[in-house]
């Protein structure tokens, strides 16, 4: 379980967010947990340190989130 304001790395490889497809190379994007948006399955809103093609916040399954 992750907490708001916690620094994490997220694996965005292969995800499509708002029409943007992330390449297989985006496996360790730095970000900060904003809040949990779903409990089953656990999904978190993450504020990314760097934007990717204008995408700054993404919803990420817990399995793709790791401690830095």
C-alpha positions in Angstrom: 0.0 0.0 0.0 1.3 3.5 -0.9 0.6 6.8 0.8 0.0 10.3 -0.7 3.2 12.3 -1.3 5.3 9.1 -1.3 8.1 9.1 -4.0 7.9 6.1 -6.3 9.0 4.8 -9.7 6.4 3.5 -12.1 6.6 1.1 -15.0 4.6 2.8 -17.8 5.9 0.5 -20.6 3.1 -0.7 -22.9 0.4 1.5 -21.3 -1.8 3.8 -23.2 -2.9 6.9 -21.3 -5.1 9.6 -22.9 -4.1 8.3 -26.4 -0.4 8.3 -25.6 1.3 4.9 -26.0 4.3 4.5 -23.7 7.3 2.6 -25.2 8.9 -0.4 -23.6 11.7 1.9 -22.5 9.6 3.8 -19.9 10.1 1.3 -17.1 11.3 3.6 -14.3 9.5 6.9 -14.4 9.8 8.9 -11.2 6.7 10.2 -9.6 4.7 11.0 -6.4 1.6 9.2 -5.2 -1.4 11.7 -5.2 -4.1 9.2 -4.0 -5.5 5.8 -4.4 -8.3 5.8 -7.0 -9.4 2.2 -6.8 -9.2 -0.5 -4.1 -10.0 -3.6 -6.2 -7.8 -3.8 -8.1 -5.5 -1.2 -6.4 -4.8 1.7 -8.7 -3.1 5.0 -7.8 -3.0 8.4 -9.3 0.7 9.4 -9.7 2.1 12.8 -10.5 5.1 12.3 -12.7 8.3 14.3 -12.3 8.6 14.7 -16.1 5.7 15.0 -18.5 5.5 12.6 -21.4 3.9 14.2 -24.4 1.9 16.5 -22.1 0.9 13.7 -19.7 1.8 14.7 -16.2 -0.6 12.5 -14.1 -1.4 8.9 -14.7 -3.5 6.2 -13.0 -1.2 3.2 -12.5 -2.0 -0.3 -11.1 -0.2 -1.1 -7.9 1.8 -3.9 -9.5 3.6 -1.3 -11.7 4.6 0.9 -8.7 7.9 0.4 -6.9 10.0 2.1 -4.2 12.8 4.1 -5.7 
